[in-house]
Every structure is written in C-alpha cells, then in structure tokens.
Amino acid sequence: MAIVINGSGTVTGLAVGGLPDGTVDAGTLATDSVVTGKIADGTIANADIADLAASKLTGALPAISGAALTNIVAGKILQVVYSTSNTATYPTTSYTTITGASIQITPSATSSKILYIYNCGGLLSGTTNNMSLKLERGGSAIRTYDRWGYNTVAGYQPAWFTFMYIDSPSTTSQITYSLDAKEAASATWEINDSVGTGPGSMVMAMEIGA
C-alpha cells in the first residue's frame, strides 16, 4: 500500500514497524499517552523503579525473614514466643527437667541474641534449701547456677523464682531450650505445685537483633 500524506496532516499506508529505529523519541510521545494496557507484563525491571512511596505498600505483603531486613537498630525485638503451664515438677537430688520450662525458637539471623525467661512459683522446705538450676540448649548445658535458695524454718515456704539468660546461639535453625533443677539432700522443692486451675509458670524466648 502506498504511503499517502494527507492534507489533514495525517499519514496513511504506513505498516507496523515501518519507521526506522530511533525515529520516535520521548519528546515525540504525547504526555500520558502510554497507558497500563500498553505495557507488557513483566517488562519493568527493578532498576526501572527509582522510588516507591510507602502509601503504595498496601494489602497482604509476602512473608519475609528477619535476616533479610536491613538498617535495624541493635536491640530491637524481632520475635517473641512463650507458653504457660500449671503442671508440677518435683526435682530430686539429680537434675530433673522442669515441666513447662522448655521452649523452641528459630532465630532469623545468626547474629541475634536470645533472651530466655522462666518464671514460676512453688513450695520449698527443709533445713538446707539449696537448689541448683541448669539451662540447656539442644540438650547441652549453657548456664548453671549452683546452690540457689535459702535456709528456712520447718514447714513449706512459698518459693517464687525467675530465671533469665541471654544466649548467642549463632544459628538460624530451630533451638530448644530446657531448664533442669535438682535439690539438696535435706530439701524438698515442689515447682508449680498448688497453683489451682490457672497457669502457675511462664516460659518465654525473645529474639533480639544484634
């Protein structure tokens, strides 16, 4: 078909791709002439996006690991896991794992710290109420407190205690923390005993960004 320049200022007979490459530049295009429907899906690369306003981040965002986050000030809490229990544990003179004091957490970065906290109540009696506590990570002891407690008069006394420890596990795999206890030969320690129907203890693990 012949190319015809009409007196109205239009050109007819021009086939698709008939113009030489580079003939149409940005100045030739009319303002707002390129609409969404004319842009092929998947053709805009990340490098073409200079900025993205926060107002555009709406709807459900994809899941993201804390390890992929940047510019986080050290000391920020990245995640918290916890559980409660009202099950009693009766330690012996050998280390006994405290029921309800175990917890699992999966750090999002190898540089993170993990703050382990266990709080419980119970009853304590005996002439030498010395107790020992041992925190384990994955079955290996990482902190031991020997001879915790006090001497008391005969009869049971309330015995609330809180155990806290900051760990540096250097892993992004799931971790299991557990707390063991043992009593002196002349002591009796009943952890989480006589708590009724409500939770008597709480265990918590917090991941802290380093």
C-alpha positions as CSV (number, residue, x, y, z in Angstrom):
1,M,0.0,0.0,0.0
2,A,1.3,3.4,-0.9
3,I,2.2,5.9,1.8
4,V,0.0,8.9,1.5
5,I,0.5,12.3,3.2
6,N,-3.0,13.7,3.6
7,G,-3.8,17.4,3.6
8,S,-5.3,17.0,7.1
9,G,-1.8,16.3,8.5
10,T,-2.1,12.5,8.8
11,V,-0.1,9.7,7.1
12,T,-1.8,6.6,5.8
13,G,-0.4,3.4,4.4
14,L,2.4,3.1,7.0
15,A,2.9,-0.6,8.1
16,V,3.7,-1.6,11.6
17,G,7.4,-1.2,12.2
18,G,7.7,0.9,9.1
19,L,9.6,3.7,10.9
20,P,13.3,3.4,11.3
21,D,14.6,2.6,14.8
22,G,15.1,5.7,16.9
23,T,12.6,7.8,14.9
24,V,10.2,8.1,17.8
25,D,11.8,9.6,20.9
26,A,10.4,10.6,24.4
27,G,9.6,14.1,23.1
28,T,7.5,12.7,20.3
29,L,5.2,10.9,22.6
30,A,2.2,12.9,23.9
31,T,2.0,13.4,27.7
32,D,0.2,10.5,29.4
33,S,-0.1,8.6,26.1
34,V,1.4,5.4,27.4
35,V,-1.2,3.6,29.5
36,T,-1.1,0.5,31.6
37,G,-2.8,-1.6,28.9
38,K,0.1,-0.9,26.5
39,I,2.8,-2.1,28.9
40,A,3.6,-5.8,28.6
41,D,3.6,-7.7,31.9
42,G,7.0,-8.4,33.3
43,T,8.8,-5.8,31.2
44,I,9.5,-3.3,34.0
45,A,12.7,-4.3,35.8
46,N,13.7,-3.4,39.4
47,A,16.3,-1.0,38.0
48,D,13.5,1.0,36.3
49,I,11.8,1.7,39.7
50,A,13.5,4.7,41.2
51,D,11.3,5.1,44.2
52,L,8.2,3.6,45.8
53,A,6.1,5.6,48.2
54,A,5.1,4.0,51.5
55,S,1.4,4.6,50.6
56,K,1.8,2.1,47.7
57,L,2.6,-0.7,50.2
58,T,-1.0,-1.9,50.8
59,G,-2.7,-5.2,51.0
60,A,-1.0,-8.5,52.1
61,L,2.8,-8.4,51.9
62,P,4.8,-11.6,51.2
63,A,6.4,-13.4,54.1
64,I,9.9,-12.1,54.9
65,S,12.6,-13.4,57.1
66,G,14.1,-11.1,59.7
67,A,17.5,-12.0,58.2
68,A,16.5,-10.1,55.0
69,L,15.8,-6.8,56.9
70,T,18.4,-4.1,56.9
71,N,19.0,-0.9,58.9
72,I,17.5,-2.4,62.1
73,V,18.9,-0.7,65.2
74,A,20.6,-3.2,67.5
75,G,18.4,-4.3,70.4
76,K,15.1,-4.4,68.6
77,I,12.8,-7.4,69.5
78,L,12.4,-9.4,66.3
79,Q,10.1,-12.1,67.7
80,V,8.6,-13.5,70.9
81,V,7.4,-17.0,71.7
82,Y,6.0,-18.1,75.1
83,S,3.9,-20.7,76.8
84,T,2.3,-21.3,80.2
85,S,1.9,-24.3,82.4
86,N,0.3,-25.5,85.6
87,T,2.0,-28.9,85.7
88,A,4.1,-29.5,88.8
89,T,7.6,-30.8,88.9
90,Y,9.3,-32.4,91.9
91,P,13.1,-32.3,91.5
92,T,15.3,-34.9,93.2
93,T,19.0,-34.8,94.1
94,S,19.6,-35.5,90.4
95,Y,18.8,-32.9,87.7
96,T,15.2,-33.1,86.6
97,T,13.8,-31.3,83.6
98,I,11.1,-28.8,84.8
99,T,7.9,-29.4,83.0
100,G,6.7,-26.3,81.2
101,A,10.1,-24.6,81.2
102,S,11.1,-25.8,77.7
103,I,10.5,-23.7,74.6
104,Q,11.5,-23.6,70.9
105,I,12.5,-20.7,68.8
106,T,14.0,-20.3,65.3
107,P,16.3,-17.2,65.1
108,S,16.1,-15.1,61.9
109,A,19.8,-14.2,61.9
110,T,22.9,-15.8,63.2
111,S,23.9,-12.5,64.9
112,S,20.7,-12.4,67.0
113,K,20.7,-12.8,70.8
114,I,18.0,-15.0,72.5
115,L,16.7,-13.9,75.9
116,Y,15.3,-16.9,77.8
117,I,13.0,-16.2,80.8
118,Y,11.3,-18.6,83.1
119,N,9.1,-17.6,86.0
120,C,7.3,-19.9,88.4
121,G,6.0,-20.5,91.9
122,G,6.1,-23.4,94.2
123,L,6.8,-24.7,97.7
124,L,10.2,-25.2,99.5
125,S,11.0,-26.8,102.7
126,G,13.9,-28.4,104.6
127,T,16.8,-27.5,106.8
128,T,19.2,-26.7,103.9
129,N,17.2,-25.4,100.9
130,N,20.0,-25.3,98.4
131,M,18.8,-25.8,94.8
132,S,20.7,-25.9,91.5
133,L,19.4,-24.9,88.1
134,K,20.8,-25.8,84.7
135,L,19.8,-24.2,81.4
136,E,20.3,-26.4,78.3
137,R,20.3,-25.6,74.6
138,G,19.6,-28.6,72.5
139,G,20.5,-30.9,75.4
140,S,23.8,-29.2,76.2
141,A,24.3,-27.1,79.4
142,I,25.0,-23.4,78.7
143,R,24.5,-22.0,82.2
144,T,24.4,-23.5,85.6
145,Y,23.5,-21.9,89.0
146,D,24.6,-23.9,92.0
147,R,23.1,-23.8,95.4
148,W,20.3,-21.3,94.8
149,G,17.9,-20.9,97.7
150,Y,18.0,-20.2,101.4
151,N,17.8,-21.9,104.8
152,T,14.3,-21.8,106.4
153,V,12.4,-23.0,109.3
154,A,10.5,-26.3,109.3
155,G,7.4,-26.4,107.0
156,Y,6.8,-25.4,103.5
157,Q,7.5,-21.8,102.4
158,P,6.4,-20.1,99.2
159,A,9.3,-20.2,96.6
160,W,8.8,-17.9,93.6
161,F,11.8,-17.5,91.3
162,T,12.7,-16.1,87.8
163,F,15.5,-17.4,85.7
164,M,16.9,-15.2,82.9
165,Y,19.7,-15.7,80.5
166,I,20.9,-14.0,77.2
167,D,22.3,-16.6,74.7
168,S,24.2,-16.2,71.5
169,P,23.3,-19.4,69.6
170,S,24.8,-18.2,66.2
171,T,22.3,-20.2,64.1
172,T,19.1,-19.8,62.1
173,S,18.0,-23.4,62.9
174,Q,15.3,-24.2,65.5
175,I,16.6,-24.2,69.0
176,T,15.1,-26.0,72.1
177,Y,15.8,-24.5,75.5
178,S,15.1,-26.5,78.6
179,L,15.6,-25.9,82.3
180,D,16.7,-28.6,84.8
181,A,16.6,-28.4,88.6
182,K,17.9,-30.5,91.5
183,E,17.6,-30.2,95.3
184,A,19.9,-30.7,98.2
185,A,19.6,-33.9,100.1
186,S,17.8,-32.2,103.0
187,A,15.5,-30.1,100.9
188,T,12.1,-30.6,99.2
189,W,11.2,-28.4,96.3
190,E,7.8,-28.5,94.6
191,I,7.8,-26.3,91.5
192,N,4.5,-25.2,90.2
193,D,2.6,-27.1,93.0
194,S,-0.7,-25.9,94.4
195,V,-1.4,-23.4,91.6
196,G,-5.0,-24.3,91.2
197,T,-6.5,-24.3,87.7
198,G,-4.7,-21.3,86.2
199,P,-1.2,-21.2,84.8
200,G,1.5,-21.2,87.5
201,S,4.5,-20.6,85.3
202,M,5.5,-18.9,82.1
203,V,8.5,-19.5,79.8
204,M,9.5,-17.0,77.1
205,A,12.2,-16.7,74.4
206,M,12.8,-13.4,72.7
207,E,15.0,-12.8,69.6
208,I,16.9,-9.6,69.9
209,G,18.5,-8.0,66.8
210,A,22.3,-7.5,67.2
